[in-house]
Amino acid sequence: MRQTSCVCCSVALALCFSYCSQAAQFQFATLDETGTGFPDVLVIVKSLEGRGESFRALTDKNGAVSAHELSSGLYQIIATCPYGICQTTVREFIVANNPVELKMSLKVLPTTGNAFRVGRVERRHVEVRDGDGKRIAHAQILVRDALAENQKWYQTGLDGKTEIDLPPGTQTTVVAVHQGRIVSRAFQTDGSKLKNNLMLLQF
């Protein structure tokens, strides 16, 4: 009886592992500002759930990388030109059970020397709401700079709000994640204040 029980447990664990490790096909391409494929761009895909880097590759002559299988979860993709021809671009995305196909438009503009900081760190209030306008508690919020070199996680409280710190004089992206959905907003921090110092993110 005990042996049968152990076998059942093993089968259950195997099924659980199989379910949890479900993967979806991921396809990605980079485009220039005319919509033409951007070749020789370094693409780095990494997990934002502690699983490290998934893969990195150079885009081909059509601006594409070969398809990869990614496990379900939250990811970040970084596209950068090794020789500074294009502006480094970062984006977050979610993988579920369906295939994911992303295209990223890159500016032909080197970023070296474009970043600057003046003044003090700004503090903003962030409120996250669903499609019906109801506040979302315990939503995960990622705050990062344009190159994802500095990033920090926050979480909304029961009132759907939280406070975040923003480095001044830099391009900042705020990403909210909730129940397999994602919404983001990118802006330049320049010391100007939003109405009531509040930023609203709505799914």
QUINOR-V583089 format. One line per field, one symbol per residue. ss: DSSP state (@ for helix, = for strand, . for the rest). phi: phi as a letter, one per 20 degrees, with the letter a starting at -180 (. if undefined). A space follows every 50 residues. Layout:
ss=???
phi=???
//
This chain:
ss=.@@@@@@@@@@@@@@@@@@@..=========.....=...=======... ..======.....========.=========.......=======....= =====................========.....=....======..... =====.....======....========..========......@@@=== ==.
phi=.fffffffffffffffffffegccfdcbbdcefenegdeleedcdcfddn emfeabaefefenddffcecfgqdccdcdbegdmfdffccbdbdddeegd cdccedeebfegnefbccmdfedceccdcefenefdemfecddbefdlec bbecbfefemcbdcdcffmcfccdcdcblmcbbbbdbeecnfdfgllddd dce
//
